[in-house]
């Protein structure tokens, strides 16, 4: 699939329906993943209680977060958040009850509607093992040398402030990055170097039935589609 969608793509709108991250997570759990209760990495099972059952994944630490479902931004909030002045520098409205100024995510949430829409965009959110979500942090995706296995037989690697995902989700990641870069232009989401990597991942890991169904469900609930996924699904008849 070509990653060029034509001149009109630059005008494509992102999420403009939901500006609450908490609401987005509830919608995903109840209406998108209600019959596909497996995490994005490592295929751990979750139910309505948000507790995880692992088959491939071995926790690094036996803590509650290792067995807790969380919703991960594939494009980290930190990556696009820093494009907002309120995140970098704060804003006059960002003062706490003690008169102390604050910035970062909390300030961007308070004063930037576009940031809230981006943070709540369900096309960029996936169910993840809490421990992995924390370890991945805001690291970018990359190919790492060697094949270190820190998480049992799950093929997820995190080192040197980079994360290498399992091959079977790399295309999903690429198409999420392309979508976010197109839907919210000027936010520096995909660099020239990373674009080549993601184009390779897009080719190596094409869309499957679940990615297509997930896209359709989110598009209906959120009001806009991931055109990269939608077009690829149409081409494959999925």
Buried (B, 14 or more C-beta within 10 A) or exposed (E): BEBEBEEEBEEBEBBBEBBBBEEBBEBBBEEBBEEEBBBBBBBBEBEEEBEBEBEBBEBBEEEEBBBBBBBBBBBBBBBBBBBBBBBEEBBEEBBEEEEEEBBBBEBBBBBBEBBBBBBBBBBBBBBBBBBBBBBBEBBBBBEBEEEEEEBBEBBBBBBEEBBBBBEEBBBBBBBBBBBBBBBBBEBEBBEEEBBEBBBBBBEEBBBBEEBBBBBBBBBEBBEBBBBBBBBBBEEEEB
